[in-house]
Amino acid sequence: MTAFLQIQRLRKTYDDVVAIDQVSLDVRKGEFMTFLGPSGSGKSTTLYIVAGFQEPSEGRVLLDGKPLLSVAPNKRNIGMVFQRYTLFPHLTVGENVAFPLRVRRRPDAEVKAKVDKMLALVHLSECRDRMPAQLSGGQQQRVAIARALAYDPPVLLMDEPLSALDKKLREEIQLELRRIHQETGVTILYVTHDQEEALRLSDRIAVFNKGRIEQVGTGEELYANPASRFVASFIGNSNFLPVRLKSNTDGVMNGVFPNGHEVASGAFNPALTPGDDGTLMIRPEQMRIRSLHDMRSAANAASLPVTVRDITYLGDAMHYAVATPWQQEISIRMPAGHRHDSGLAIGTQALVDWDARDVRLFSQA
């Protein structure tokens, strides 16, 4: 599918500080694309360049094949929703939604019809004549979304719009956003540092780190096949185990843990060769734990002896904190429905194992 919004080799510097460097991304028409990363990773800077609030030091942005950077921000016809709702306190809800249409000198009949449509879209028709101060935080943010969509922008930019809301309300608005996106088909660029929010909302996610995009993909792709240790640590939870690579046979490297225990990694990394120090990445839910009394606990090519440090019941899962022979703590998460091994208790010896195919191999940070 042809890219609708093209971000090409963007670079932004402030004196000697590089905010973003060689950021390139193609966004499809109607796509919900999320910029995910920690504070200072460059995601908001990239968004502000698309909006026209900042100018890049280098690079181009194309919208529907046309250069965008030479267009004034108020002429780009792009919708924007911020963390702060920025509603006009002296205007009613309906007047706030109508404001961008009034500025564009749309006919009164069109303004009324559009305001009605937008308030119905965000389920706030009954609040048309209320003042912003009479609304909850979630309602105010929905008004801001309605206002940003009122003039049919080709792209809607959202800069951490839900971060000021409590968890329950944030999750409710996330569901509303998914519905609104599906009903309108608008192209959305969304900035967040919350991985769960990114996974819940996005068609694809661009993971930012230190001013660059580390990986772009669906949530499932990023979780199952992270391109770097950073992506693996930022999308979901991970255990990182140090190994010295020993051999490379049939595309699979074996590794030796610090205690001398050898394992089959089940993974291949072309940047690593035998003798290098590497890191095995295994998700907590991809590991199993068994007591030494369990008949299934025979050591295999992907297992490790451990000491149980803590056991926590989480409702839908059991969480085990265990220590490796070199005293590194790792996590195992087992479904609550599995048969809890009665031989597992704090302080006991156990064995964790995993499917070698679930392992990812990275260079050692």
VOLONU-307747 format. One record per residue (C-alpha): residue in three letters; residue number from 1; x, y, z. Coordinates in nm, 3 decimals, padded with zeros to 5 digits, always signed. Example, Ala and Ser with C-alpha at 12.3 -4.5 7.8 and 13.67 -1.06 7.14 Angstrom:
BEGIN
R  residuo  num        X        Y        Z
R      ALA    1  +01.230  -00.450  +00.780
R      SER    2  +01.367  -00.106  +00.714
//
This chain:
BEGIN
R  residuo  num        X        Y        Z
R      MET    1  +00.000  +00.000  +00.000
R      THR    2  +00.132  +00.347  -00.095
R      ALA    3  +00.244  +00.568  +00.192
R      PHE    4  +00.009  +00.858  +00.269
R      LEU    5  +00.247  +01.035  +00.506
R      GLN    6  +00.620  +01.005  +00.442
R      ILE    7  +00.879  +01.111  +00.697
R      GLN    8  +01.220  +01.109  +00.532
R      ARG    9  +01.557  +01.131  +00.709
R      LEU   10  +01.450  +01.388  +00.968
R      ARG   11  +01.722  +01.533  +01.186
R      LYS   12  +01.678  +01.798  +01.453
R      THR   13  +01.958  +01.951  +01.659
R      TYR   14  +01.963  +02.210  +01.936
R      ASP   15  +02.317  +02.349  +01.936
R      ASP   16  +02.522  +02.034  +02.005
R      VAL   17  +02.227  +01.822  +02.117
R      VAL   18  +02.077  +01.582  +01.862
R      ALA   19  +01.705  +01.541  +01.933
R      ILE   20  +01.629  +01.312  +01.637
R      ASP   21  +01.862  +01.162  +01.380
R      GLN   22  +01.772  +01.007  +01.043
R      VAL   23  +01.411  +00.936  +01.136
R      SER   24  +01.227  +00.784  +00.838
R      LEU   25  +00.879  +00.634  +00.838
R      ASP   26  +00.598  +00.562  +00.592
R      VAL   27  +00.244  +00.584  +00.728
R      ARG   28  -00.048  +00.437  +00.534
R      LYS   29  -00.375  +00.621  +00.481
R      GLY   30  -00.618  +00.541  +00.762
R      GLU   31  -00.346  +00.385  +00.978
R      PHE   32  -00.320  +00.425  +01.356
R      MET   33  +00.055  +00.469  +01.401
R      THR   34  +00.197  +00.510  +01.750
R      PHE   35  +00.533  +00.662  +01.842
R      LEU   36  +00.644  +00.472  +02.152
R      GLY   37  +00.950  +00.542  +02.361
R      PRO   38  +01.086  +00.687  +02.685
R      SER   39  +01.105  +01.058  +02.760
R      GLY   40  +01.360  +01.232  +02.541
R      SER   41  +01.361  +00.964  +02.273
R      GLY   42  +01.247  +01.199  +01.995
R      LYS   43  +00.887  +01.093  +01.947
R      SER   44  +00.726  +01.428  +02.034
R      THR   45  +00.989  +01.621  +01.838
R      THR   46  +00.901  +01.417  +01.530
R      LEU   47  +00.530  +01.481  +01.587
R      TYR   48  +00.585  +01.856  +01.628
R      ILE   49  +00.779  +01.871  +01.302
R      VAL   50  +00.486  +01.708  +01.121
R      ALA   51  +00.252  +01.958  +01.290
R      GLY   52  +00.472  +02.252  +01.191
R      PHE   53  +00.553  +02.362  +01.546
R      GLN   54  +00.923  +02.290  +01.490
R      GLU   55  +01.146  +02.296  +01.184
R      PRO   56  +01.389  +02.010  +01.117
R      SER   57  +01.759  +02.069  +01.064
R      GLU   58  +01.743  +01.819  +00.778
R      GLY   59  +01.489  +01.596  +00.606
R      ARG   60  +01.148  +01.607  +00.439
R      VAL   61  +00.785  +01.535  +00.520
R      LEU   62  +00.538  +01.453  +00.242
R      LEU   63  +00.161  +01.435  +00.280
R      ASP   64  -00.017  +01.260  -00.005
R      GLY   65  +00.296  +01.311  -00.214
R      LYS   66  +00.318  +01.688  -00.152
R      PRO   67  +00.595  +01.860  +00.050
R      LEU   68  +00.463  +01.969  +00.389
R      LEU   69  +00.748  +02.156  +00.557
R      SER   70  +00.707  +02.469  +00.344
R      VAL   71  +00.339  +02.496  +00.444
R      ALA   72  +00.254  +02.715  +00.745
R      PRO   73  +00.118  +02.521  +01.046
R      ASN   74  -00.226  +02.683  +01.021
R      LYS   75  -00.246  +02.589  +00.651
R      ARG   76  -00.161  +02.221  +00.692
R      ASN   77  -00.518  +02.133  +00.791
R      ILE   78  -00.386  +01.881  +01.045
R      GLY   79  -00.577  +01.802  +01.365
R      MET   80  -00.396  +01.814  +01.698
R      VAL   81  -00.486  +01.689  +02.046
R      PHE   82  -00.253  +01.762  +02.339
R      GLN   83  -00.215  +01.621  +02.689
R      ARG   84  -00.380  +01.937  +02.820
R      TYR   85  -00.728  +01.968  +02.678
R      THR   86  -00.685  +02.336  +02.574
R      LEU   87  -01.059  +02.397  +02.556
R      PHE   88  -01.179  +02.757  +02.556
R      PRO   89  -01.324  +02.799  +02.908
R      HIS   90  -01.563  +03.080  +02.804
R      LEU   91  -01.722  +02.876  +02.522
R      THR   92  -01.973  +02.595  +02.553
R      VAL   93  -01.892  +02.243  +02.438
R      GLY   94  -02.075  +02.302  +02.112
R      GLU   95  -01.899  +02.635  +02.057
R      ASN   96  -01.560  +02.473  +02.121
R      VAL   97  -01.627  +02.207  +01.858
R      ALA   98  -01.757  +02.472  +01.617
R      PHE   99  -01.456  +02.701  +01.661
R      PRO  100  -01.229  +02.561  +01.384
R      LEU  101  -01.525  +02.565  +01.146
R      ARG  102  -01.605  +02.928  +01.232
R      VAL  103  -01.242  +03.022  +01.169
R      ARG  104  -01.272  +02.861  +00.826
R      ARG  105  -01.592  +03.060  +00.763
R      ARG  106  -01.810  +02.756  +00.703
R      PRO  107  -02.186  +02.819  +00.656
R      ASP  108  -02.398  +02.811  +00.972
R      ALA  109  -02.597  +02.508  +00.857
R      GLU  110  -02.278  +02.313  +00.791
R      VAL  111  -02.135  +02.414  +01.129
R      LYS  112  -02.446  +02.297  +01.315
R      ALA  113  -02.460  +01.967  +01.127
R      LYS  114  -02.090  +01.902  +01.184
R      VAL  115  -02.107  +01.984  +01.555
R      ASP  116  -02.403  +01.750  +01.592
R      LYS  117  -02.213  +01.475  +01.410
R      MET  118  -01.892  +01.518  +01.611
R      LEU  119  -02.066  +01.526  +01.949
R      ALA  120  -02.259  +01.213  +01.854
R      LEU  121  -01.931  +01.051  +01.749
R      VAL  122  -01.779  +01.106  +02.095
R      HIS  123  -02.109  +01.030  +02.274
R      LEU  124  -02.149  +01.382  +02.419
R      SER  125  -02.457  +01.515  +02.241
R      GLU  126  -02.626  +01.586  +02.574
R      CYS  127  -02.333  +01.809  +02.680
R      ARG  128  -02.359  +02.054  +02.390
R      ASP  129  -02.458  +02.354  +02.606
R      ARG  130  -02.235  +02.281  +02.904
R      MET  131  -01.919  +02.471  +02.988
R      PRO  132  -01.584  +02.287  +02.998
R      ALA  133  -01.563  +02.335  +03.376
R      GLN  134  -01.879  +02.126  +03.412
R      LEU  135  -01.718  +01.823  +03.244
R      SER  136  -01.496  +01.547  +03.377
R      GLY  137  -01.141  +01.511  +03.249
R      GLY  138  -01.239  +01.228  +03.018
R      GLN  139  -01.531  +01.427  +02.876
R      GLN  140  -01.307  +01.729  +02.817
R      GLN  141  -01.060  +01.517  +02.625
R      ARG  142  -01.340  +01.375  +02.410
R      VAL  143  -01.451  +01.731  +02.331
R      ALA  144  -01.092  +01.811  +02.228
R      ILE  145  -01.095  +01.508  +01.995
R      ALA  146  -01.430  +01.615  +01.847
R      ARG  147  -01.297  +01.965  +01.786
R      ALA  148  -00.982  +01.832  +01.619
R      LEU  149  -01.190  +01.613  +01.384
R      ALA  150  -01.460  +01.871  +01.307
R      TYR  151  -01.294  +02.005  +00.990
R      ASP  152  -01.209  +01.659  +00.848
R      PRO  153  -00.829  +01.674  +00.878
R      PRO  154  -00.639  +01.415  +00.673
R      VAL  155  -00.416  +01.344  +00.973
R      LEU  156  -00.482  +01.364  +01.347
R      LEU  157  -00.180  +01.413  +01.574
R      MET  158  -00.212  +01.315  +01.941
R      ASP  159  +00.062  +01.395  +02.194
R      GLU  160  +00.014  +01.178  +02.505
R      PRO  161  -00.353  +01.285  +02.522
R      LEU  162  -00.453  +01.043  +02.799
R      SER  163  -00.158  +01.069  +03.036
R      ALA  164  -00.338  +01.308  +03.273
R      LEU  165  -00.627  +01.063  +03.328
R      ASP  166  -00.646  +00.789  +03.590
R      LYS  167  -00.595  +00.428  +03.479
R      LYS  168  -00.961  +00.325  +03.459
R      LEU  169  -01.067  +00.635  +03.268
R      ARG  170  -00.763  +00.609  +03.043
R      GLU  171  -00.862  +00.256  +02.943
R      GLU  172  -01.220  +00.368  +02.875
R      ILE  173  -01.102  +00.650  +02.647
R      GLN  174  -00.866  +00.411  +02.470
R      LEU  175  -01.166  +00.199  +02.372
R      GLU  176  -01.343  +00.514  +02.255
R      LEU  177  -01.040  +00.611  +02.046
R      ARG  178  -01.036  +00.272  +01.876
R      ARG  179  -01.403  +00.309  +01.793
R      ILE  180  -01.361  +00.666  +01.667
R      HIS  181  -01.069  +00.562  +01.448
R      GLN  182  -01.264  +00.274  +01.301
R      GLU  183  -01.568  +00.494  +01.231
R      THR  184  -01.380  +00.789  +01.080
R      GLY  185  -01.087  +00.616  +00.908
R      VAL  186  -00.865  +00.916  +00.985
R      THR  187  -00.487  +00.868  +00.981
R      ILE  188  -00.357  +00.902  +01.338
R      LEU  189  -00.007  +00.965  +01.471
R      TYR  190  -00.013  +00.900  +01.845
R      VAL  191  +00.265  +00.963  +02.097
R      THR  192  +00.291  +00.768  +02.422
R      HIS  193  +00.544  +00.615  +02.660
R      ASP  194  +00.289  +00.355  +02.775
R      GLN  195  +00.349  +00.018  +02.606
R      GLU  196  +00.007  -00.121  +02.699
R      GLU  197  -00.162  +00.182  +02.548
R      ALA  198  +00.043  +00.143  +02.230
R      LEU  199  -00.042  -00.226  +02.201
R      ARG  200  -00.411  -00.166  +02.265
R      LEU  201  -00.456  +00.119  +02.016
R      SER  202  -00.217  +00.078  +01.728
R      ASP  203  -00.214  -00.078  +01.385
R      ARG  204  +00.165  -00.039  +01.394
R      ILE  205  +00.415  +00.098  +01.644
R      ALA  206  +00.740  +00.287  +01.584
R      VAL  207  +00.974  +00.235  +01.881
R      PHE  208  +01.195  +00.539  +01.946
R      ASN  209  +01.522  +00.536  +02.139
R      LYS  210  +01.785  +00.809  +02.165
R      GLY  211  +01.651  +01.004  +01.870
R      ARG  212  +01.618  +00.712  +01.632
R      ILE  213  +01.354  +00.458  +01.537
R      GLU  214  +01.472  +00.114  +01.650
R      GLN  215  +01.190  -00.089  +01.496
R      VAL  216  +00.851  -00.052  +01.328
R      GLY  217  +00.588  -00.324  +01.329
R      THR  218  +00.263  -00.451  +01.470
R      GLY  219  +00.248  -00.510  +01.843
R      GLU  220  +00.266  -00.884  +01.782
R      GLU  221  +00.573  -00.848  +01.558
R      LEU  222  +00.756  -00.630  +01.809
R      TYR  223  +00.675  -00.863  +02.096
R      ALA  224  +00.761  -01.188  +01.919
R      ASN  225  +01.062  -01.066  +01.718
R      PRO  226  +01.223  -00.762  +01.880
R      ALA  227  +01.509  -00.626  +01.671
R      SER  228  +01.715  -00.516  +01.971
R      ARG  229  +01.752  -00.560  +02.342
R      PHE  230  +01.595  -00.217  +02.390
R      VAL  231  +01.279  -00.313  +02.200
R      ALA  232  +01.260  -00.641  +02.392
R      SER  233  +01.279  -00.454  +02.722
R      PHE  234  +01.034  -00.181  +02.622
R      ILE  235  +00.765  -00.407  +02.474
R      GLY  236  +00.659  -00.649  +02.745
R      ASN  237  +00.873  -00.798  +03.022
R      SER  238  +01.190  -00.993  +02.955
R      ASN  239  +01.461  -01.193  +03.125
R      PHE  240  +01.811  -01.123  +02.994
R      LEU  241  +02.063  -01.399  +03.065
R      PRO  242  +02.436  -01.354  +02.995
R      VAL  243  +02.613  -01.623  +02.792
R      ARG  244  +02.947  -01.685  +02.625
R      LEU  245  +02.878  -01.818  +02.277
R      LYS  246  +03.042  -02.152  +02.226
R      SER  247  +02.942  -02.290  +01.889
R      ASN  248  +02.742  -02.222  +01.578
R      THR  249  +02.588  -02.536  +01.434
R      ASP  250  +02.306  -02.548  +01.180
R      GLY  251  +02.234  -02.180  +01.235
R      VAL  252  +02.193  -02.224  +01.611
R      MET  253  +02.440  -02.088  +01.864
R      ASN  254  +02.498  -02.262  +02.195
R      GLY  255  +02.583  -02.056  +02.496
R      VAL  256  +02.753  -02.105  +02.830
R      PHE  257  +02.606  -01.937  +03.139
R      PRO  258  +02.839  -01.784  +03.402
R      ASN  259  +02.810  -02.103  +03.611
R      GLY  260  +02.936  -02.315  +03.319
R      HIS  261  +02.594  -02.460  +03.232
R      GLU  262  +02.560  -02.495  +02.854
R      VAL  263  +02.233  -02.428  +02.672
R      ALA  264  +02.106  -02.431  +02.316
R      SER  265  +01.993  -02.077  +02.243
R      GLY  266  +01.770  -02.173  +01.952
R      ALA  267  +01.852  -01.835  +01.800
R      PHE  268  +02.092  -01.692  +01.548
R      ASN  269  +02.241  -01.345  +01.540
R      PRO  270  +02.468  -01.269  +01.241
R      ALA  271  +02.646  -00.998  +01.441
R      LEU  272  +02.778  -01.255  +01.690
R      THR  273  +03.037  -01.529  +01.653
R      PRO  274  +03.163  -01.807  +01.883
R      GLY  275  +03.361  -01.659  +02.171
R      ASP  276  +03.151  -01.342  +02.187
R      ASP  277  +02.955  -01.244  +02.496
R      GLY  278  +02.583  -01.244  +02.426
R      THR  279  +02.247  -01.212  +02.598
R      LEU  280  +01.961  -01.459  +02.579
R      MET  281  +01.619  -01.295  +02.600
R      ILE  282  +01.331  -01.509  +02.730
R      ARG  283  +00.986  -01.380  +02.823
R      PRO  284  +00.864  -01.470  +03.177
R      GLU  285  +00.553  -01.641  +03.038
R      GLN  286  +00.767  -01.855  +02.806
R      MET  287  +00.950  -02.016  +03.099
R      ARG  288  +00.830  -02.305  +03.316
R      ILE  289  +00.933  -02.387  +03.670
R      ARG  290  +00.926  -02.726  +03.839
R      SER  291  +01.051  -02.863  +04.167
R      LEU  292  +01.337  -03.109  +04.162
R      HIS  293  +01.089  -03.372  +04.282
R      ASP  294  +00.879  -03.335  +03.967
R      MET  295  +00.946  -03.631  +03.739
R      ARG  296  +00.937  -03.393  +03.442
R      SER  297  +01.229  -03.195  +03.578
R      ALA  298  +01.507  -03.376  +03.400
R      ALA  299  +01.752  -03.113  +03.275
R      ASN  300  +01.742  -03.054  +02.902
R      ALA  301  +01.923  -02.840  +02.648
R      ALA  302  +01.720  -02.534  +02.752
R      SER  303  +01.702  -02.540  +03.130
R      LEU  304  +01.864  -02.387  +03.435
R      PRO  305  +01.876  -02.474  +03.808
R      VAL  306  +01.745  -02.194  +04.031
R      THR  307  +01.649  -02.106  +04.388
R      VAL  308  +01.295  -01.984  +04.456
R      ARG  309  +01.294  -01.643  +04.623
R      ASP  310  +00.930  -01.542  +04.606
R      ILE  311  +00.590  -01.673  +04.492
R      THR  312  +00.304  -01.432  +04.427
R      TYR  313  -00.054  -01.508  +04.333
R      LEU  314  -00.180  -01.246  +04.083
R      GLY  315  -00.529  -01.373  +04.014
R      ASP  316  -00.483  -01.475  +03.654
R      ALA  317  -00.124  -01.590  +03.702
R      MET  318  +00.140  -01.711  +03.945
R      HIS  319  +00.460  -01.509  +03.955
R      TYR  320  +00.784  -01.672  +04.062
R      ALA  321  +01.098  -01.474  +04.141
R      VAL  322  +01.400  -01.702  +04.128
R      ALA  323  +01.776  -01.667  +04.156
R      THR  324  +02.022  -01.818  +03.911
R      PRO  325  +02.343  -01.986  +04.030
R      TRP  326  +02.522  -01.654  +03.967
R      GLN  327  +02.259  -01.472  +04.182
R      GLN  328  +02.074  -01.295  +03.903
R      GLU  329  +01.702  -01.264  +03.972
R      ILE  330  +01.467  -01.363  +03.691
R      SER  331  +01.088  -01.388  +03.663
R      ILE  332  +00.856  -01.669  +03.559
R      ARG  333  +00.486  -01.614  +03.499
R      MET  334  +00.262  -01.922  +03.487
R      PRO  335  -00.115  -01.921  +03.419
R      ALA  336  -00.314  -01.948  +03.742
R      GLY  337  -00.493  -02.251  +03.600
R      HIS  338  -00.177  -02.460  +03.583
R      ARG  339  -00.119  -02.721  +03.852
R      HIS  340  +00.091  -02.551  +04.116
R      ASP  341  +00.385  -02.771  +04.207
R      SER  342  +00.351  -02.838  +04.581
R      GLY  343  +00.726  -02.889  +04.598
R      LEU  344  +00.786  -02.523  +04.514
R      ALA  345  +00.837  -02.300  +04.817
R      ILE  346  +01.053  -02.003  +04.901
R      GLY  347  +01.411  -02.119  +04.949
R      THR  348  +01.373  -02.449  +04.761
R      GLN  349  +01.578  -02.556  +04.462
R      ALA  350  +01.396  -02.584  +04.130
R      LEU  351  +01.450  -02.610  +03.759
R      VAL  352  +01.330  -02.364  +03.496
R      ASP  353  +01.313  -02.459  +03.133
R      TRP  354  +01.189  -02.315  +02.807
R      ASP  355  +01.145  -02.389  +02.441
R      ALA  356  +01.468  -02.295  +02.265
R      ARG  357  +01.261  -02.158  +01.976
R      ASP  358  +01.127  -01.882  +02.204
R      VAL  359  +01.474  -01.742  +02.275
R      ARG  360  +01.618  -01.429  +02.113
R      LEU  361  +01.992  -01.363  +02.106
R      PHE  362  +02.141  -01.015  +02.139
R      SER  363  +02.487  -00.873  +02.188
R      GLN  364  +02.569  -00.805  +02.551
R      ALA  365  +02.495  -00.445  +02.649
//
